[in-house]
Amino acid sequence: MRATLTIDDDVAEILEKRSRDEKKPFEQVANEALRRGTSPQTADAQQPAKEPSELKPHDGKWMAGDDPARLKEILADMEVEDYLRSIRE
């Protein structure tokens, strides 16, 4: 199939450079790039990578006055404190 397509200058430069580097015709390089970009495997891979989160280790010791049986209540209190801190910022 023949089609007229307007390509952004930066994309055209990338394709032209690849065409020269790989010693392949421009059309072949463009078709290969389109195939890669439209295949189902690459569609999922193109999702932006999430930045790794930092986990801070905890010694796991209970503080004086903490009751393991009240863990849900303690966690709920911590969530409230975090939320209140976030809306103040």
For each residue, the residues with C-beta under 8 A, 3 or more apart:
1:
2:
3:
4:
5:
6:
7: 11 12 15 30
8: 11 12
9: 12 13
10: 13 14
11: 7 8 14 15
12: 7 8 9 15 16
13: 9 10 16 17
14: 10 11 17 18
15: 7 11 12 18 19 26 29 30 33
16: 12 13 19 20 26
17: 13 14 20 21
18: 14 15 21 22 24 29 33
19: 15 16 22 24 25 26 28 29
20: 16 17 23
21: 17 18
22: 18 19 29
23: 20
24: 18 19 28 29
25: 19 28 29
26: 15 16 19 29 30
27: 30 31
28: 19 24 25 31 32
29: 15 18 19 22 24 25 26 32 33
30: 7 15 26 27 33 34
31: 27 28 34 35
32: 28 29 35 36
33: 15 18 29 30 36 37
34: 30 31 37 38
35: 31 32 38 39
36: 32 33 39 42
37: 33 34 42 46
38: 34 35 42 43
39: 35 36 42 43
40: 43 44
41: 44 45
42: 36 37 38 39 45 46
43: 38 39 40 46
44: 40 41 47
45: 41 42
46: 37 42 43
47: 44
48:
49:
50:
51:
52:
53:
54:
55:
56:
57:
58:
59:
60:
61:
62: 66 68
63: 66
64:
65:
66: 62 63 70 74
67: 70
68: 62 71
69:
70: 66 67 73 74
71: 68 74 75
72: 75 76
73: 70 76 77
74: 66 70 71 77 78
75: 71 72 78 79
76: 72 73 79 80
77: 73 74 80 81
78: 74 75 81 82
79: 75 76 82 83
80: 76 77 83 84
81: 77 78 84 85
82: 78 79 85 86
83: 79 80 86 87
84: 80 81 87 88
85: 81 82 88 89
86: 82 83 89
87: 83 84
88: 84 85
89: 85 86
